[in-house]
Amino acid sequence: MNESQPNTLPPEYFDQVYQANRDPWGFESSPYEREKYAATLAALPRAHYPEAFEIGCSLGVLTAQLASRCGHLLAVDVSEAALAQARQRCAGLPHVAVQRMQVPEEIPEQQFDLILVSEVGYYWSAADLALAADRLIGRLLPGGQLLLVHWTPPVHDYPLTGDDVHAHFLAKAGDDGPMHHLAGQRHETYRLDLLERR
C-alpha cells in the first residue's frame, strides 16, 4: 500500500487526465498495450461467455476486442470523457452496453460468467479493494471466471500496486476460499491471473 497516497482515486482525477489527453495511456497506439490485449484475450480459456462485465473500460479498445467472445458485455468506467469514446467505438456492437459506474460503491445486480478487472484495481484503497473483491466474487456464477490484468511497478499517486491487487484476490483461492486459481502469467511490467468461482 502507498502510505503517502492511501485513498481511492476519485472520478475527477480521471476526468482531468482525459481532458489533458484524449488517450493518456496510449491504448490506441502503444505496442505494449496491443501485446497486453492479445495476452489478455489469449488467457481466456472459453470461446464464449454469455454474460461478461468489464470494469474500467476507458476508451473501449479492449472492449471492442472482447465483444466477439461475449453474448452480452457490460463495460463501465468512472470518466464520461473516456466513455464517450468507448460508446463511439462500440456503436456497431448492439450486445455491448457502456455505462458510467463507480465500482465498488455501485455494482450490477446480475451475475456474470466473466468479470474482467484490467488496470483498475490499483486505483482503489485497500478497503475498497476488499469491498470490490467480495462484491465481484458474489456476482460470479458458479464456474464463472475472473481475469485480473495489472501493471506491476509502483506509481506514486496510486494507492496500491498491481501485485497488491492480485495478492488480495489470490488469497480468496485458498483451500477454503470461494475461488480456484486456474492460471497466472508474469510479464516484465504486468501480470495476469485467472480465477474461477467454485
C-alpha positions in Angstrom: 0.0 0.0 0.0 1.1 3.5 -0.8 1.4 5.2 2.6 1.7 8.7 1.1 -1.5 8.2 -1.0 -3.7 5.6 0.5 -7.1 6.8 -0.9 -9.2 5.6 -3.8 -8.6 7.9 -6.8 -11.9 9.9 -7.4 -13.6 10.3 -10.8 -12.3 13.9 -11.0 -8.8 12.5 -11.2 -9.6 10.6 -14.4 -11.7 13.4 -15.9 -8.7 15.7 -15.6 -6.4 13.1 -17.1 -8.7 12.7 -20.2 -9.2 16.4 -20.5 -5.4 16.8 -20.8 -5.0 13.9 -23.3 -7.8 12.0 -25.1 -5.7 8.8 -25.0 -3.4 9.3 -21.9 -2.1 5.7 -21.7 -1.7 5.1 -25.4 -4.5 2.5 -25.5 -5.0 3.1 -29.3 -1.4 3.3 -30.3 1.0 1.6 -27.9 2.7 -1.6 -28.9 2.8 -2.5 -25.2 -1.0 -2.2 -25.0 -1.5 -4.2 -28.1 0.6 -7.0 -26.8 -1.1 -6.9 -23.4 -4.6 -7.0 -25.0 -3.5 -10.0 -27.1 -2.3 -11.8 -23.9 -5.5 -10.9 -22.1 -7.7 -12.4 -24.7 -5.4 -15.4 -25.0 -5.7 -16.0 -21.3 -9.4 -16.6 -21.5 -9.9 -20.4 -21.9 -13.5 -20.3 -23.2 -14.5 -19.3 -26.7 -17.8 -17.7 -25.4 -19.0 -16.0 -22.2 -22.8 -15.4 -22.2 -22.6 -12.5 -19.7 -19.4 -10.5 -19.2 -18.6 -7.4 -17.1 -15.5 -5.2 -17.8 -14.6 -2.7 -15.1 -12.5 0.3 -16.2 -13.2 0.1 -19.9 -11.7 3.5 -20.6 -11.8 4.2 -24.4 -13.2 0.8 -25.2 -10.2 -0.5 -27.1 -10.2 -3.8 -25.3 -14.0 -3.8 -25.0 -14.3 -3.9 -28.8 -11.9 -6.8 -29.0 -13.5 -8.7 -26.1 -17.0 -8.3 -27.5 -16.7 -11.1 -30.1 -16.3 -13.5 -27.2 -19.4 -12.4 -25.3 -23.1 -12.8 -25.6 -23.6 -9.6 -23.7 -20.9 -7.3 -22.4 -21.4 -4.6 -19.8 -18.4 -2.2 -19.9 -18.1 0.5 -17.2 -15.9 3.4 -16.3 -16.0 6.5 -14.0 -15.0 9.0 -16.6 -17.6 10.4 -19.0 -14.8 11.7 -21.3 -13.5 8.1 -21.7 -17.0 6.6 -22.0 -17.9 9.0 -24.9 -15.0 7.4 -26.9 -16.0 3.9 -25.8 -19.6 4.4 -26.9 -18.5 5.7 -30.3 -16.0 2.8 -30.7 -18.7 0.2 -29.8 -21.6 1.8 -31.5 -21.9 -1.0 -34.0 -21.9 -3.7 -31.3 -25.5 -3.9 -30.0 -24.7 -6.5 -27.4 -22.2 -4.2 -25.7 -23.6 -1.8 -23.0 -21.3 1.1 -22.0 -22.2 2.8 -18.7 -20.8 5.1 -16.1 -20.4 3.2 -12.9 -18.2 3.6 -9.8 -17.2 0.2 -8.6 -17.2 -0.9 -5.8 -19.8 1.6 -4.5 -22.0 0.8 -7.5 -22.3 -2.7 -8.9 -24.7 -4.5 -11.2 -27.4 -6.8 -9.6 -27.0 -9.5 -12.2 -24.4 -12.4 -12.2 -21.7 -13.0 -14.8 -19.8 -15.7 -16.5 -16.8 -13.4 -16.8 -15.6 -10.4 -14.9 -12.5 -8.5 -16.2 -10.6 -6.3 -13.8 -7.9 -4.8 -16.0 -5.6 -1.9 -15.0 -8.1 -0.7 -12.4 -7.6 -2.4 -9.0 -4.6 -0.3 -8.0 -6.8 2.9 -8.1 -8.7 1.6 -5.1 -7.8 2.0 -1.5 -7.1 -1.2 0.5 -10.6 -1.0 2.0 -12.3 -0.5 -1.4 -10.2 -3.4 -2.9 -11.5 -5.7 -0.2 -15.1 -4.5 -0.8 -14.7 -4.8 -4.6 -13.3 -8.4 -4.2 -16.2 -9.5 -2.1 -18.8 -7.9 -4.3 -17.3 -9.1 -7.6 -16.9 -12.7 -6.4 -20.5 -12.5 -5.3 -21.5 -11.5 -8.8 -19.9 -14.6 -10.4 -22.0 -17.5 -11.4 -20.6 -20.9 -10.2 -17.9 -21.7 -12.6 -17.7 -18.0 -13.6 -14.2 -16.6 -14.2 -12.4 -13.5 -13.0 -9.5 -12.3 -15.0 -7.0 -9.8 -13.4 -4.5 -7.8 -15.5 -2.4 -5.1 -14.0 0.8 -3.1 -14.4 3.1 -4.1 -11.5 5.6 -1.3 -10.9 4.6 1.2 -8.2 3.1 4.5 -9.4 3.5 7.4 -6.9 -0.1 8.6 -6.9 -1.8 5.1 -7.0 -2.9 3.7 -3.6 -1.9 0.1 -4.5 0.3 -1.8 -6.9 -0.8 -4.5 -9.3 0.8 -7.1 -7.1 -1.2 -5.9 -4.1 -4.4 -6.3 -6.1 -3.5 -9.8 -7.3 -2.3 -10.9 -3.9 -5.7 -9.9 -2.3 -7.7 -11.8 -4.9 -5.4 -14.9 -4.8 -5.9 -15.1 -1.1 -9.6 -16.0 -1.9 -8.3 -19.0 -3.8 -7.1 -21.0 -0.8 -8.4 -24.4 0.1 -11.4 -23.0 1.9 -11.9 -19.9 -0.3 -14.6 -19.2 -2.9 -12.2 -19.3 -5.8 -9.8 -21.6 -7.7 -6.6 -20.1 -9.2 -6.6 -21.5 -12.8 -3.6 -19.8 -14.3 -1.1 -17.0 -13.9 1.5 -15.2 -16.0 4.1 -12.6 -15.1 5.5 -10.4 -17.8 8.2 -7.8 -17.5 5.9 -5.0 -16.3 2.4 -6.6 -15.9 0.8 -9.8 -14.7 -2.4 -11.8 -15.4 -4.2 -14.2 -13.1 -7.3 -16.2 -13.9 -9.6 -17.4 -11.1 -12.8 -19.4 -11.2 -15.7 -19.4 -8.8 -16.2 -22.7 -7.0 
